[in-house]
Amino acid sequence: MGGRGRLVTILLLAALGVSLFASLGVWQVERRAWKLDLIAQVDARLGAEPVAAPGPDAWAAINRADDQYRRVTVTGNFRPEDVLVQAVTEEGPGFWVLSPLVSEAGDTLLVNRGFVPQGMRDAAARRAPEGAVTVTGLLRMSEPKGGFLRANDPAAGRFYSRDVPVIAETLGLGPVAPYFVDAESGAAIGAYPVPGLTVVNFRNSHLIYALTWFGLALMVVGGAVIAVRHERRRDDPAAAAVPRAPVRGIPHPG
């Protein structure tokens, strides 16, 4: 390949690298804007007054983007059964207690009543309040198994995610809301379960990633400039003819 061919190859590879890294940087900038908007929306929901938990007429329209972490309230009666879902919180390892609640309107939804430590698997220690109770909390979308989570094993009574359809089927609830409520209050009669332990934290490292990609694009530009200069020197007869300075030997003594 001649000198011109090498130059063309260098420039094409550099253009491809710069285009790729710059595109990734722009994508991260766009992701950062989306994440900041999401955080602002969630913060607004967390600071808002609670609204009535959506009933069956609204279930089909509920979605993660518009409804996750919305503060809701519902009045009804807890059913006696519940499910324990493994959890690790600031209180240590243990379980979320998910109990079905039948609202005043007659529809059923799952309520995460809070956290109990591992030593409280006894149902009597975590029994739900009797009679009508008003629960206030955060609307959360169902958590199907995914990522590193282990599969729920309803037959063995082992649950690792708050998968609403699976839990509803296990308890024989029939139609239920497609979400559950993380209780802030109104779901315990004693020290346990401990409500209000929901952690709302969105990782936002997009700016660092964007700067990294843009930095790599600049490095490609710098590398291409050096390579082009090298090729031009190699193909320049005048530069190649420049004599080298003689290397002086070290004289031997006397």
Secondary structure, 3 states (H helix, E strand, C coil): CCHHHHHHHHHHHHHHHHHHHHHHHHHHHHHHHHHHHHHHHHHHHHHCCCEECCCHHHHCCCCHHHHCCCEEEEEEEECCCCEEEEEEECCEEEEEEEEEEEECCCCEEEEEEEEEECCCCCHHHHCCCCCCEEEEEEEEECCCCCCCCCCCEHHHCEECCCCHHHHHHHHCCCCCCCEEEEEEECCCCCCCCECCCCCCCCCCCHHHHHHHHHHHHHHHHHHHHHHHHHHHHHHCHHHHCCCCCCCCCCCCCC
